[in-house]
Amino acid sequence: MSTTSGTPDTDDSDGTPRRLTRRLLQLYVGLALYGASSALLVRSGLGLEPWNVLHEGLAELTGLSIGVVLTIVGAAVLLLWIPLRQKPGLGTVSNVVVIGAAMDGTLWLVPDVHGLLTQIPFMVAGIVLNGVATGLYIAARFGPGPRDGLMTGLHRLTGRSIRLVRTTIEVAVVLTGFLLGGSLGVGTVLYAVTIGPLAQFFLRVFAIPGQGGGSTVVASGKPRQAILRR
């Protein structure tokens, strides 16, 4: 609510500078942390999240960095939104640009690790931080990432469940990435079974009440909505 003096930074509506600043900060910190967490999974050598199995395989095939491949694939997936009539938001476009750059930057800073005593902590840190990052950027409510929009668009087009569409997409990208040389391992499995609960938890932690006191919602094709429904 506004103060009696009408100072904008004390108003709780979405349009105030203070609220907008918090949302933008969450968006970009979340996206940067997402790229960094993915890089930790690469350095662990114990398996990547499904889409990065594909990105690593394509990186091996093309000689490009995994972050550059991630950005190119994200842009290509975004083009698929056109026939699906999905509308990107600021978070959608930022997702394409920021995550790949953050991933490559972290890979440049963090050396390879060897031995399970180091690899396992890197893997665990990567998965947990990925959950934190997911909660941060989704709760900011600036639109879903390109791959999430593809999922929700196909769900709407085909009438199939979100679960079936997501599973089909991720199985396809994992198998393709593995055949191209991407890293598939215990980290991939642990990521698959833990990222949902982690993301759900951190969505609650970082939720920004919307107008009328509502919480963050996810998984519709609309730019101001997200991916997991609370």
C-alpha positions as CSV (number, residue, x, y, z in Angstrom):
1,M,0.0,0.0,0.0
2,S,1.1,3.6,-0.6
3,T,2.2,5.8,2.2
4,T,0.2,9.0,2.9
5,S,2.8,11.0,1.1
6,G,2.5,8.8,-2.0
7,T,6.2,7.8,-2.1
8,P,6.4,5.2,-4.9
9,D,9.0,2.9,-3.4
10,T,6.7,2.0,-0.5
11,D,3.8,0.9,-2.7
12,D,3.2,-2.8,-2.9
13,S,1.8,-2.9,-6.4
14,D,3.8,-4.5,-9.2
15,G,4.4,-1.2,-11.0
16,T,6.4,0.5,-8.3
17,P,10.1,1.1,-8.7
18,R,11.0,-0.9,-5.7
19,R,8.9,-3.9,-6.8
20,L,10.2,-3.7,-10.3
21,T,13.8,-3.5,-9.2
22,R,13.4,-6.6,-7.0
23,R,11.8,-8.5,-9.9
24,L,14.6,-7.5,-12.4
25,L,17.3,-8.3,-9.8
26,Q,15.7,-11.8,-9.2
27,L,15.5,-12.3,-13.0
28,Y,19.1,-11.6,-13.8
29,V,20.6,-13.1,-10.7
30,G,18.6,-16.2,-11.3
31,L,19.6,-16.5,-14.9
32,A,23.3,-15.9,-14.1
33,L,23.1,-18.4,-11.3
34,Y,21.4,-20.9,-13.6
35,G,24.3,-20.7,-16.1
36,A,26.9,-21.0,-13.2
37,S,25.1,-24.0,-11.7
38,S,25.1,-25.8,-15.1
39,A,28.8,-25.1,-15.4
40,L,29.4,-26.8,-12.0
41,L,27.6,-29.9,-13.4
42,V,29.8,-29.8,-16.4
43,R,32.9,-29.6,-14.2
44,S,31.6,-32.4,-12.0
45,G,31.8,-34.8,-14.9
46,L,29.0,-36.9,-13.4
47,G,26.2,-36.0,-15.9
48,L,24.3,-32.9,-17.0
49,E,20.7,-31.8,-16.9
50,P,18.7,-33.1,-20.0
51,W,19.0,-30.1,-22.3
52,N,22.7,-29.6,-21.6
53,V,23.4,-33.2,-22.6
54,L,22.2,-32.1,-26.0
55,H,24.1,-28.8,-25.8
56,E,27.4,-30.6,-24.9
57,G,26.9,-33.1,-27.6
58,L,26.4,-30.3,-30.2
59,A,29.4,-28.5,-28.8
60,E,31.5,-31.6,-29.3
61,L,30.2,-31.9,-32.9
62,T,30.7,-28.2,-33.8
63,G,33.7,-27.1,-31.8
64,L,31.7,-24.2,-30.3
65,S,31.6,-23.6,-26.6
66,I,28.6,-25.1,-24.7
67,G,27.4,-21.7,-23.7
68,V,27.3,-20.5,-27.3
69,V,25.5,-23.7,-28.4
70,L,23.0,-23.2,-25.6
71,T,22.3,-19.7,-26.8
72,I,21.9,-20.8,-30.4
73,V,19.6,-23.6,-29.5
74,G,17.6,-21.3,-27.2
75,A,17.2,-18.8,-30.1
76,A,16.1,-21.7,-32.5
77,V,13.6,-23.0,-30.0
78,L,12.3,-19.4,-29.6
79,L,11.6,-19.3,-33.3
80,L,9.3,-22.4,-32.8
81,W,7.1,-20.2,-30.7
82,I,5.9,-18.4,-33.8
83,P,3.7,-21.2,-35.2
84,L,2.7,-22.1,-31.6
85,R,1.5,-18.6,-31.1
86,Q,3.5,-18.1,-27.9
87,K,4.4,-14.6,-26.8
88,P,7.9,-14.1,-25.3
89,G,8.5,-11.8,-22.3
90,L,11.7,-10.0,-21.1
91,G,12.6,-13.1,-19.2
92,T,12.3,-15.3,-22.3
93,V,14.8,-13.2,-24.3
94,S,17.1,-12.7,-21.4
95,N,17.1,-16.4,-20.8
96,V,18.6,-17.0,-24.3
97,V,21.3,-14.4,-23.8
98,V,22.3,-14.5,-20.1
99,I,22.5,-18.3,-19.3
100,G,24.9,-19.2,-22.0
101,A,27.2,-16.3,-21.2
102,A,27.2,-17.1,-17.5
103,M,27.9,-20.7,-18.2
104,D,30.9,-20.0,-20.4
105,G,32.2,-17.5,-17.9
106,T,32.0,-19.9,-15.0
107,L,33.6,-22.7,-17.1
108,W,36.5,-20.3,-17.8
109,L,36.9,-19.5,-14.1
110,V,36.4,-22.9,-12.6
111,P,38.9,-25.7,-13.5
112,D,38.2,-29.3,-14.1
113,V,38.0,-31.4,-11.0
114,H,39.1,-35.0,-10.5
115,G,38.1,-37.7,-8.0
116,L,34.7,-38.3,-6.4
117,L,35.5,-36.4,-3.3
118,T,35.5,-33.2,-5.4
119,Q,33.1,-34.3,-8.2
120,I,30.2,-35.2,-5.9
121,P,30.2,-31.8,-4.1
122,F,30.3,-30.0,-7.5
123,M,27.4,-32.1,-8.7
124,V,25.3,-31.5,-5.5
125,A,26.1,-27.8,-5.6
126,G,25.2,-27.6,-9.2
127,I,21.8,-29.3,-8.7
128,V,20.8,-27.3,-5.6
129,L,22.0,-23.9,-7.1
130,N,20.0,-24.8,-10.2
131,G,16.9,-25.1,-8.1
132,V,17.6,-21.8,-6.4
133,A,18.2,-20.2,-9.8
134,T,14.9,-21.6,-11.2
135,G,13.0,-20.3,-8.2
136,L,14.5,-16.8,-8.6
137,Y,13.9,-16.2,-12.3
138,I,10.5,-17.9,-12.5
139,A,9.2,-16.0,-9.4
140,A,10.3,-12.7,-11.1
141,R,7.4,-13.3,-13.5
142,F,9.0,-12.0,-16.7
143,G,8.0,-14.9,-18.9
144,P,9.1,-18.6,-19.2
145,G,12.3,-19.7,-20.9
146,P,12.3,-20.8,-24.5
147,R,12.2,-24.5,-23.7
148,D,9.4,-24.1,-21.2
149,G,7.4,-22.1,-23.7
150,L,7.9,-24.9,-26.3
151,M,6.5,-27.3,-23.7
152,T,3.4,-25.3,-22.9
153,G,2.8,-24.4,-26.6
154,L,2.9,-28.1,-27.6
155,H,0.6,-28.9,-24.7
156,R,-1.9,-26.4,-25.9
157,L,-1.6,-27.5,-29.5
158,T,-1.8,-31.2,-29.0
159,G,-4.0,-31.4,-25.9
160,R,-1.6,-33.8,-24.3
161,S,-0.6,-33.4,-20.6
162,I,2.3,-31.1,-19.6
163,R,3.9,-34.2,-18.0
164,L,3.8,-36.2,-21.2
165,V,4.9,-33.3,-23.4
166,R,7.8,-32.5,-21.1
167,T,8.9,-36.1,-20.7
168,T,8.8,-36.7,-24.5
169,I,10.9,-33.5,-25.2
170,E,13.4,-34.3,-22.5
171,V,13.8,-37.9,-23.4
172,A,14.4,-36.9,-27.1
173,V,17.0,-34.3,-26.2
174,V,18.8,-36.5,-23.8
175,L,19.0,-39.4,-26.3
176,T,20.1,-37.1,-29.1
177,G,22.7,-35.4,-26.9
178,F,24.1,-38.7,-25.7
179,L,24.4,-40.0,-29.2
180,L,26.4,-36.8,-30.1
181,G,28.7,-37.3,-27.1
182,G,27.0,-35.4,-24.3
183,S,27.5,-36.4,-20.7
184,L,24.8,-38.7,-19.3
185,G,25.4,-40.0,-15.8
186,V,24.2,-40.1,-12.2
187,G,24.0,-36.3,-12.1
188,T,21.4,-36.5,-14.9
189,V,19.3,-38.9,-13.0
190,L,19.6,-37.0,-9.7
191,Y,18.7,-33.7,-11.5
192,A,15.6,-35.3,-13.0
193,V,14.3,-36.5,-9.7
194,T,15.2,-33.5,-7.5
195,I,14.8,-30.4,-9.6
196,G,11.0,-30.4,-9.4
197,P,10.8,-30.4,-5.6
198,L,13.8,-28.0,-5.4
199,A,12.2,-25.5,-7.9
200,Q,8.8,-25.7,-6.1
201,F,10.5,-25.0,-2.7
202,F,12.5,-22.0,-4.0
203,L,9.5,-20.7,-5.9
204,R,7.8,-20.3,-2.5
205,V,11.0,-18.8,-1.0
206,F,11.4,-16.1,-3.7
207,A,7.7,-15.5,-4.6
208,I,6.7,-11.9,-5.1
209,P,3.0,-11.3,-4.4
210,G,1.3,-10.0,-7.4
211,Q,-1.5,-7.4,-7.6
212,G,-4.1,-8.3,-5.1
213,G,-1.7,-10.4,-3.1
214,G,-1.5,-13.4,-5.5
215,S,1.5,-15.6,-5.7
216,T,3.6,-16.6,-8.7
217,V,2.1,-19.1,-11.1
218,V,3.8,-20.9,-13.8
219,A,3.3,-23.0,-16.9
220,S,1.0,-21.2,-19.3
221,G,1.9,-19.7,-22.6
222,K,1.4,-16.2,-21.2
223,P,4.6,-14.2,-20.8
224,R,3.8,-13.0,-17.2
225,Q,3.2,-16.6,-16.0
226,A,5.7,-19.3,-15.2
227,I,6.0,-23.1,-15.1
228,L,5.1,-24.8,-11.9
229,R,1.7,-24.2,-10.3
230,R,1.8,-23.6,-6.6
